[in-house]
Amino acid sequence: MDRVEELKREAGIAACSFVRDGMRIGLGTGSTVKYTVIEIGRMISEEGIDVIGVPTSEATRELAESLRIPLSTLEEVTSLDITIDGADEFDSDFQLIKGGGGALTREKRVAEKSESMVVVADDRKQVVTLGEFHLPLEVGKDDWHIVVTKLQEICPGQVSLRGGESPYVTDNDGYILDCEFGPTISDPASLEGQIRSIDGVVEVGLFVDICDAVVMASPSGVTTLLKQGGRLD
Ligand code: 5RP
């Protein structure tokens, strides 16, 4: 396992300190939170904890099923105790860019239904200002051309259809647009509002005021950053 993979694993496992018997847990998507899901599977089989997971993607559902984690759906649960998920970037206000894996819409719905959200990441994801990572948006398949035209009025860089001529199709049967804002997103709430007002946009990969803690692994160890005044503080 290379060093970055090792850091992902350390963060993913450390975040399970937030997991308690009886919880309903939103299970995120990606190569870091995969280790959280595997650890939850271990806690069920070896420690006998009783939890229910709500997966944020088909990939996570398949992984969780293979680990025999009892699952429910977003439609079946009224609320979740916690969501643990990865992120592509986080800033010092715990605002996030997500959607690198294309699962942003379900990830946001699950996180919004949760009483708290914990992000697992290695220290490469920590930024001063969001936007170096391209901002993903989910759009309707028939609307993407018009959304690109509108976005070009507000995005200083390129806007591209993920997958190009063979577009990437999300679990919701939508497309993803990746927008190169550069590290300019100092007011993510206002940008999110601006983008959401464009017809055809299904969801924006900005997670504003949703994350309560980041479990971050770096070469010097794992640190849990708690948002002051957040739901886990
Ligand atoms: C998927 C996501 C992921 O959580 C994000 O891309 C981080 O993934 P990884 O841990 O593989 O870097 O938002 O839509």
py3Dmol code that shows the C-alpha trace and the ligand (Angstrom):
import py3Dmol

protein = """\
ATOM      1  CA  MET A   1       0.000   0.000   0.000  1.00  0.00           C
ATOM      2  CA  ASP A   2       1.501   3.390  -0.941  1.00  0.00           C
ATOM      3  CA  ARG A   3       1.728   6.256   1.549  1.00  0.00           C
ATOM      4  CA  VAL A   4      -1.333   8.162   0.284  1.00  0.00           C
ATOM      5  CA  GLU A   5      -3.426   4.990   0.401  1.00  0.00           C
ATOM      6  CA  GLU A   6      -2.153   4.393   3.937  1.00  0.00           C
ATOM      7  CA  LEU A   7      -3.275   7.923   4.956  1.00  0.00           C
ATOM      8  CA  LYS A   8      -6.718   7.327   3.459  1.00  0.00           C
ATOM      9  CA  ARG A   9      -6.980   4.117   5.412  1.00  0.00           C
ATOM     10  CA  GLU A  10      -5.909   5.786   8.669  1.00  0.00           C
ATOM     11  CA  ALA A  11      -8.464   8.609   8.253  1.00  0.00           C
ATOM     12  CA  GLY A  12     -11.231   6.221   7.206  1.00  0.00           C
ATOM     13  CA  ILE A  13     -10.733   3.953  10.207  1.00  0.00           C
ATOM     14  CA  ALA A  14     -10.201   6.777  12.743  1.00  0.00           C
ATOM     15  CA  ALA A  15     -13.580   8.297  11.811  1.00  0.00           C
ATOM     16  CA  CYS A  16     -15.253   5.187  13.241  1.00  0.00           C
ATOM     17  CA  SER A  17     -14.646   6.645  16.711  1.00  0.00           C
ATOM     18  CA  PHE A  18     -17.844   8.607  15.975  1.00  0.00           C
ATOM     19  CA  VAL A  19     -19.818   5.402  15.372  1.00  0.00           C
ATOM     20  CA  ARG A  20     -22.052   4.196  18.227  1.00  0.00           C
ATOM     21  CA  ASP A  21     -24.218   1.122  18.676  1.00  0.00           C
ATOM     22  CA  GLY A  22     -27.719   1.705  17.327  1.00  0.00           C
ATOM     23  CA  MET A  23     -26.819   4.499  14.920  1.00  0.00           C
ATOM     24  CA  ARG A  24     -28.251   5.086  11.456  1.00  0.00           C
ATOM     25  CA  ILE A  25     -25.248   6.079   9.372  1.00  0.00           C
ATOM     26  CA  GLY A  26     -24.946   7.745   5.975  1.00  0.00           C
ATOM     27  CA  LEU A  27     -22.213   5.889   4.096  1.00  0.00           C
ATOM     28  CA  GLY A  28     -20.270   8.143   1.739  1.00  0.00           C
ATOM     29  CA  THR A  29     -18.565   7.387  -1.542  1.00  0.00           C
ATOM     30  CA  GLY A  30     -14.920   7.294  -2.551  1.00  0.00           C
ATOM     31  CA  SER A  31     -11.526   5.778  -1.952  1.00  0.00           C
ATOM     32  CA  THR A  32     -11.113   7.190   1.591  1.00  0.00           C
ATOM     33  CA  VAL A  33     -14.518   6.459   3.082  1.00  0.00           C
ATOM     34  CA  LYS A  34     -14.263   2.958   1.642  1.00  0.00           C
ATOM     35  CA  TYR A  35     -12.036   2.223   4.646  1.00  0.00           C
ATOM     36  CA  THR A  36     -14.707   3.561   7.000  1.00  0.00           C
ATOM     37  CA  VAL A  37     -17.274   1.240   5.452  1.00  0.00           C
ATOM     38  CA  ILE A  38     -14.907  -1.731   5.746  1.00  0.00           C
ATOM     39  CA  GLU A  39     -14.238  -0.860   9.407  1.00  0.00           C
ATOM     40  CA  ILE A  40     -17.977  -0.569  10.140  1.00  0.00           C
ATOM     41  CA  GLY A  41     -18.362  -4.021   8.605  1.00  0.00           C
ATOM     42  CA  ARG A  42     -15.654  -5.278  10.951  1.00  0.00           C
ATOM     43  CA  MET A  43     -17.300  -3.619  13.981  1.00  0.00           C
ATOM     44  CA  ILE A  44     -20.562  -5.377  13.111  1.00  0.00           C
ATOM     45  CA  SER A  45     -19.041  -8.816  12.609  1.00  0.00           C
ATOM     46  CA  GLU A  46     -16.411  -8.732  15.383  1.00  0.00           C
ATOM     47  CA  GLU A  47     -17.834  -6.363  18.025  1.00  0.00           C
ATOM     48  CA  GLY A  48     -21.504  -7.064  17.414  1.00  0.00           C
ATOM     49  CA  ILE A  49     -22.591  -3.440  17.020  1.00  0.00           C
ATOM     50  CA  ASP A  50     -26.004  -2.923  15.542  1.00  0.00           C
ATOM     51  CA  VAL A  51     -26.180  -0.140  12.963  1.00  0.00           C
ATOM     52  CA  ILE A  52     -28.049   0.638   9.767  1.00  0.00           C
ATOM     53  CA  GLY A  53     -26.308   2.235   6.802  1.00  0.00           C
ATOM     54  CA  VAL A  54     -27.729   4.404   4.056  1.00  0.00           C
ATOM     55  CA  PRO A  55     -25.383   4.316   1.052  1.00  0.00           C
ATOM     56  CA  THR A  56     -24.765   7.397  -1.090  1.00  0.00           C
ATOM     57  CA  SER A  57     -24.031   5.478  -4.308  1.00  0.00           C
ATOM     58  CA  GLU A  58     -24.486   2.127  -5.967  1.00  0.00           C
ATOM     59  CA  ALA A  59     -20.757   1.450  -5.500  1.00  0.00           C
ATOM     60  CA  THR A  60     -21.039   1.978  -1.740  1.00  0.00           C
ATOM     61  CA  ARG A  61     -24.230  -0.067  -1.592  1.00  0.00           C
ATOM     62  CA  GLU A  62     -22.445  -2.990  -3.259  1.00  0.00           C
ATOM     63  CA  LEU A  63     -19.457  -2.689  -0.909  1.00  0.00           C
ATOM     64  CA  ALA A  64     -21.684  -2.474   2.184  1.00  0.00           C
ATOM     65  CA  GLU A  65     -23.774  -5.444   1.046  1.00  0.00           C
ATOM     66  CA  SER A  66     -20.607  -7.494   0.535  1.00  0.00           C
ATOM     67  CA  LEU A  67     -19.697  -6.697   4.170  1.00  0.00           C
ATOM     68  CA  ARG A  68     -23.197  -7.612   5.384  1.00  0.00           C
ATOM     69  CA  ILE A  69     -23.920  -4.136   6.725  1.00  0.00           C
ATOM     70  CA  PRO A  70     -27.707  -3.824   7.201  1.00  0.00           C
ATOM     71  CA  LEU A  71     -28.933  -1.146   4.784  1.00  0.00           C
ATOM     72  CA  SER A  72     -31.845   1.175   4.342  1.00  0.00           C
ATOM     73  CA  THR A  73     -32.630   3.905   1.814  1.00  0.00           C
ATOM     74  CA  LEU A  74     -32.969   7.645   2.046  1.00  0.00           C
ATOM     75  CA  GLU A  75     -36.690   7.286   1.372  1.00  0.00           C
ATOM     76  CA  GLU A  76     -37.181   4.790   4.218  1.00  0.00           C
ATOM     77  CA  VAL A  77     -35.481   6.728   7.026  1.00  0.00           C
ATOM     78  CA  THR A  78     -36.768   9.919   8.589  1.00  0.00           C
ATOM     79  CA  SER A  79     -33.312  10.965   9.789  1.00  0.00           C
ATOM     80  CA  LEU A  80     -29.779   9.702  10.227  1.00  0.00           C
ATOM     81  CA  ASP A  81     -27.493  10.104  13.221  1.00  0.00           C
ATOM     82  CA  ILE A  82     -24.347  10.768  11.246  1.00  0.00           C
ATOM     83  CA  THR A  83     -22.930  10.733   7.731  1.00  0.00           C
ATOM     84  CA  ILE A  84     -19.284   9.903   7.124  1.00  0.00           C
ATOM     85  CA  ASP A  85     -18.017  10.832   3.664  1.00  0.00           C
ATOM     86  CA  GLY A  86     -14.942  11.938   1.749  1.00  0.00           C
ATOM     87  CA  ALA A  87     -14.311  15.333   0.165  1.00  0.00           C
ATOM     88  CA  ASP A  88     -12.262  16.737  -2.662  1.00  0.00           C
ATOM     89  CA  GLU A  89     -11.446  19.931  -0.756  1.00  0.00           C
ATOM     90  CA  PHE A  90     -12.260  21.485   2.609  1.00  0.00           C
ATOM     91  CA  ASP A  91     -11.454  24.933   3.923  1.00  0.00           C
ATOM     92  CA  SER A  92     -11.019  26.331   7.434  1.00  0.00           C
ATOM     93  CA  ASP A  93     -14.793  27.022   7.681  1.00  0.00           C
ATOM     94  CA  PHE A  94     -15.492  23.329   6.979  1.00  0.00           C
ATOM     95  CA  GLN A  95     -17.015  24.169   3.590  1.00  0.00           C
ATOM     96  CA  LEU A  96     -16.503  21.439   1.018  1.00  0.00           C
ATOM     97  CA  ILE A  97     -16.154  20.609  -2.626  1.00  0.00           C
ATOM     98  CA  LYS A  98     -17.476  17.121  -3.322  1.00  0.00           C
ATOM     99  CA  GLY A  99     -18.468  15.113  -6.362  1.00  0.00           C
ATOM    100  CA  GLY A 100     -15.101  13.927  -7.636  1.00  0.00           C
ATOM    101  CA  GLY A 101     -16.667  10.469  -7.675  1.00  0.00           C
ATOM    102  CA  GLY A 102     -19.866  11.744  -9.276  1.00  0.00           C
ATOM    103  CA  ALA A 103     -22.152  10.913  -6.346  1.00  0.00           C
ATOM    104  CA  LEU A 104     -22.737  14.473  -5.120  1.00  0.00           C
ATOM    105  CA  THR A 105     -26.528  14.563  -5.362  1.00  0.00           C
ATOM    106  CA  ARG A 106     -27.201  11.534  -3.192  1.00  0.00           C
ATOM    107  CA  GLU A 107     -24.280  12.493  -0.951  1.00  0.00           C
ATOM    108  CA  LYS A 108     -25.879  15.860  -0.295  1.00  0.00           C
ATOM    109  CA  ARG A 109     -29.378  14.448   0.266  1.00  0.00           C
ATOM    110  CA  VAL A 110     -28.013  11.917   2.762  1.00  0.00           C
ATOM    111  CA  ALA A 111     -25.851  14.513   4.559  1.00  0.00           C
ATOM    112  CA  GLU A 112     -28.783  16.938   4.749  1.00  0.00           C
ATOM    113  CA  LYS A 113     -30.910  14.265   6.433  1.00  0.00           C
ATOM    114  CA  SER A 114     -28.184  13.610   9.009  1.00  0.00           C
ATOM    115  CA  GLU A 115     -27.802  15.105  12.438  1.00  0.00           C
ATOM    116  CA  SER A 116     -24.062  15.487  11.830  1.00  0.00           C
ATOM    117  CA  MET A 117     -21.483  15.032   9.096  1.00  0.00           C
ATOM    118  CA  VAL A 118     -17.871  13.897   9.409  1.00  0.00           C
ATOM    119  CA  VAL A 119     -15.442  14.142   6.489  1.00  0.00           C
ATOM    120  CA  VAL A 120     -12.529  11.744   6.079  1.00  0.00           C
ATOM    121  CA  ALA A 121      -9.559  13.021   4.107  1.00  0.00           C
ATOM    122  CA  ASP A 122      -5.822  13.129   3.807  1.00  0.00           C
ATOM    123  CA  ASP A 123      -4.102  16.468   4.226  1.00  0.00           C
ATOM    124  CA  ARG A 124      -3.890  17.128   0.451  1.00  0.00           C
ATOM    125  CA  LYS A 125      -7.582  18.047   0.609  1.00  0.00           C
ATOM    126  CA  GLN A 126      -7.104  20.952   3.036  1.00  0.00           C
ATOM    127  CA  VAL A 127      -7.107  24.311   1.211  1.00  0.00           C
ATOM    128  CA  VAL A 128      -7.162  27.998   2.047  1.00  0.00           C
ATOM    129  CA  THR A 129      -9.712  28.863  -0.640  1.00  0.00           C
ATOM    130  CA  LEU A 130     -11.926  26.328  -2.425  1.00  0.00           C
ATOM    131  CA  GLY A 131     -11.749  25.853  -6.187  1.00  0.00           C
ATOM    132  CA  GLU A 132      -8.379  24.456  -7.201  1.00  0.00           C
ATOM    133  CA  PHE A 133     -10.249  21.163  -7.615  1.00  0.00           C
ATOM    134  CA  HIS A 134     -12.784  21.508 -10.432  1.00  0.00           C
ATOM    135  CA  LEU A 135     -16.281  22.090  -9.045  1.00  0.00           C
ATOM    136  CA  PRO A 136     -18.623  19.247 -10.088  1.00  0.00           C
ATOM    137  CA  LEU A 137     -22.304  19.847 -10.838  1.00  0.00           C
ATOM    138  CA  GLU A 138     -24.937  17.294 -11.689  1.00  0.00           C
ATOM    139  CA  VAL A 139     -27.135  18.336 -14.620  1.00  0.00           C
ATOM    140  CA  GLY A 140     -30.057  16.841 -16.521  1.00  0.00           C
ATOM    141  CA  LYS A 141     -28.969  14.952 -19.637  1.00  0.00           C
ATOM    142  CA  ASP A 142     -31.079  17.110 -21.961  1.00  0.00           C
ATOM    143  CA  ASP A 143     -30.023  20.400 -20.395  1.00  0.00           C
ATOM    144  CA  TRP A 144     -26.265  20.255 -20.215  1.00  0.00           C
ATOM    145  CA  HIS A 145     -25.549  22.420 -23.300  1.00  0.00           C
ATOM    146  CA  ILE A 146     -27.647  25.306 -22.036  1.00  0.00           C
ATOM    147  CA  VAL A 147     -26.198  24.975 -18.513  1.00  0.00           C
ATOM    148  CA  VAL A 148     -22.659  25.206 -19.948  1.00  0.00           C
ATOM    149  CA  THR A 149     -23.587  28.417 -21.776  1.00  0.00           C
ATOM    150  CA  LYS A 150     -24.982  29.967 -18.579  1.00  0.00           C
ATOM    151  CA  LEU A 151     -22.033  28.793 -16.482  1.00  0.00           C
ATOM    152  CA  GLN A 152     -19.551  30.376 -18.840  1.00  0.00           C
ATOM    153  CA  GLU A 153     -20.917  33.739 -17.665  1.00  0.00           C
ATOM    154  CA  ILE A 154     -19.820  33.049 -14.080  1.00  0.00           C
ATOM    155  CA  CYS A 155     -16.976  30.520 -14.273  1.00  0.00           C
ATOM    156  CA  PRO A 156     -13.586  32.061 -15.139  1.00  0.00           C
ATOM    157  CA  GLY A 157     -12.151  28.782 -16.455  1.00  0.00           C
ATOM    158  CA  GLN A 158     -13.299  25.856 -18.554  1.00  0.00           C
ATOM    159  CA  VAL A 159     -16.567  24.001 -18.028  1.00  0.00           C
ATOM    160  CA  SER A 160     -16.400  20.453 -19.316  1.00  0.00           C
ATOM    161  CA  LEU A 161     -18.751  17.519 -19.617  1.00  0.00           C
ATOM    162  CA  ARG A 162     -17.230  14.678 -17.595  1.00  0.00           C
ATOM    163  CA  GLY A 163     -16.309  11.838 -19.931  1.00  0.00           C
ATOM    164  CA  GLY A 164     -16.488  14.025 -23.050  1.00  0.00           C
ATOM    165  CA  GLU A 165     -17.832  12.094 -26.009  1.00  0.00           C
ATOM    166  CA  SER A 166     -18.710   9.129 -23.783  1.00  0.00           C
ATOM    167  CA  PRO A 167     -20.262  11.089 -20.925  1.00  0.00           C
ATOM    168  CA  TYR A 168     -20.102   9.769 -17.390  1.00  0.00           C
ATOM    169  CA  VAL A 169     -23.654   8.905 -16.251  1.00  0.00           C
ATOM    170  CA  THR A 170     -24.516   9.282 -12.567  1.00  0.00           C
ATOM    171  CA  ASP A 171     -26.557   6.878 -10.450  1.00  0.00           C
ATOM    172  CA  ASN A 172     -29.467   9.312 -11.007  1.00  0.00           C
ATOM    173  CA  ASP A 173     -29.073   9.097 -14.795  1.00  0.00           C
ATOM    174  CA  GLY A 174     -27.626  12.603 -15.017  1.00  0.00           C
ATOM    175  CA  TYR A 175     -24.389  14.091 -16.345  1.00  0.00           C
ATOM    176  CA  ILE A 176     -21.570  15.839 -14.498  1.00  0.00           C
ATOM    177  CA  LEU A 177     -20.081  19.183 -15.501  1.00  0.00           C
ATOM    178  CA  ASP A 178     -16.646  20.013 -14.073  1.00  0.00           C
ATOM    179  CA  CYS A 179     -16.053  23.752 -13.650  1.00  0.00           C
ATOM    180  CA  GLU A 180     -12.604  25.289 -13.299  1.00  0.00           C
ATOM    181  CA  PHE A 181     -13.090  28.173 -10.903  1.00  0.00           C
ATOM    182  CA  GLY A 182      -9.541  28.064  -9.595  1.00  0.00           C
ATOM    183  CA  PRO A 183      -8.949  28.930  -5.909  1.00  0.00           C
ATOM    184  CA  THR A 184     -11.461  31.796  -6.003  1.00  0.00           C
ATOM    185  CA  ILE A 185     -14.469  30.392  -4.117  1.00  0.00           C
ATOM    186  CA  SER A 186     -14.362  32.532  -0.986  1.00  0.00           C
ATOM    187  CA  ASP A 187     -18.164  32.785  -0.706  1.00  0.00           C
ATOM    188  CA  PRO A 188     -19.379  29.241  -1.455  1.00  0.00           C
ATOM    189  CA  ALA A 189     -22.940  29.937  -0.237  1.00  0.00           C
ATOM    190  CA  SER A 190     -23.463  32.711  -2.733  1.00  0.00           C
ATOM    191  CA  LEU A 191     -21.871  30.755  -5.596  1.00  0.00           C
ATOM    192  CA  GLU A 192     -24.006  27.732  -4.768  1.00  0.00           C
ATOM    193  CA  GLY A 193     -27.151  29.899  -4.887  1.00  0.00           C
ATOM    194  CA  GLN A 194     -26.101  31.465  -8.185  1.00  0.00           C
ATOM    195  CA  ILE A 195     -25.467  28.078  -9.823  1.00  0.00           C
ATOM    196  CA  ARG A 196     -28.605  26.462  -8.406  1.00  0.00           C
ATOM    197  CA  SER A 197     -30.728  29.154  -9.996  1.00  0.00           C
ATOM    198  CA  ILE A 198     -29.692  27.938 -13.477  1.00  0.00           C
ATOM    199  CA  ASP A 199     -32.404  25.742 -15.032  1.00  0.00           C
ATOM    200  CA  GLY A 200     -31.134  22.208 -15.593  1.00  0.00           C
ATOM    201  CA  VAL A 201     -28.773  22.141 -12.607  1.00  0.00           C
ATOM    202  CA  VAL A 202     -29.716  19.195 -10.397  1.00  0.00           C
ATOM    203  CA  GLU A 203     -27.097  19.713  -7.682  1.00  0.00           C
ATOM    204  CA  VAL A 204     -23.895  21.635  -6.958  1.00  0.00           C
ATOM    205  CA  GLY A 205     -20.829  20.017  -5.397  1.00  0.00           C
ATOM    206  CA  LEU A 206     -20.497  22.776  -2.795  1.00  0.00           C
ATOM    207  CA  PHE A 207     -21.451  21.529   0.671  1.00  0.00           C
ATOM    208  CA  VAL A 208     -22.031  24.675   2.682  1.00  0.00           C
ATOM    209  CA  ASP A 209     -22.523  24.602   6.470  1.00  0.00           C
ATOM    210  CA  ILE A 210     -23.094  20.834   6.460  1.00  0.00           C
ATOM    211  CA  CYS A 211     -19.795  19.420   7.729  1.00  0.00           C
ATOM    212  CA  ASP A 212     -19.150  19.328  11.482  1.00  0.00           C
ATOM    213  CA  ALA A 213     -15.757  17.618  11.652  1.00  0.00           C
ATOM    214  CA  VAL A 214     -12.871  16.510   9.463  1.00  0.00           C
ATOM    215  CA  VAL A 215     -10.788  13.470  10.337  1.00  0.00           C
ATOM    216  CA  MET A 216      -7.582  14.286   8.504  1.00  0.00           C
ATOM    217  CA  ALA A 217      -4.603  11.990   8.110  1.00  0.00           C
ATOM    218  CA  SER A 218      -1.170  13.459   7.419  1.00  0.00           C
ATOM    219  CA  PRO A 219       2.343  12.006   7.632  1.00  0.00           C
ATOM    220  CA  SER A 220       2.502  13.251  11.248  1.00  0.00           C
ATOM    221  CA  GLY A 221      -0.679  11.421  12.332  1.00  0.00           C
ATOM    222  CA  VAL A 222      -4.460  11.675  12.361  1.00  0.00           C
ATOM    223  CA  THR A 223      -6.107  14.890  13.557  1.00  0.00           C
ATOM    224  CA  THR A 224      -9.791  15.415  14.205  1.00  0.00           C
ATOM    225  CA  LEU A 225     -10.777  18.989  13.394  1.00  0.00           C
ATOM    226  CA  LEU A 226     -14.057  19.915  15.084  1.00  0.00           C
ATOM    227  CA  LYS A 227     -16.059  22.857  13.820  1.00  0.00           C
ATOM    228  CA  GLN A 228     -16.557  25.330  16.649  1.00  0.00           C
ATOM    229  CA  GLY A 229     -20.261  25.620  17.380  1.00  0.00           C
ATOM    230  CA  GLY A 230     -20.894  22.660  15.051  1.00  0.00           C
ATOM    231  CA  ARG A 231     -23.178  19.752  15.908  1.00  0.00           C
ATOM    232  CA  LEU A 232     -20.300  17.627  17.221  1.00  0.00           C
ATOM    233  CA  ASP A 233     -18.576  20.374  19.241  1.00  0.00           C
TER     234      ASP A 233
END
"""
ligand_1 = """\
14
5RP
C -17.695 11.350 -4.473
C -17.030 12.291 -3.556
C -15.866 11.769 -2.796
O -16.184 11.754 -1.460
C -14.697 12.651 -3.043
O -14.453 12.660 -4.452
C -13.438 12.169 -2.322
O -13.091 10.917 -2.784
P -11.710 10.217 -2.421
O -11.765 9.904 -0.970
O -11.672 9.031 -3.332
O -10.599 11.216 -2.761
O -17.417 13.423 -3.374
O -18.728 11.971 -5.188
"""
view = py3Dmol.view(width=600, height=400)
view.addModel(protein, "pdb")
view.setStyle({"model": 0}, {"cartoon": {"style": "trace"}})
view.addModel(ligand_1, "xyz")
view.setStyle({"model": 1}, {"stick": {}})
view.zoomTo()
view.show()
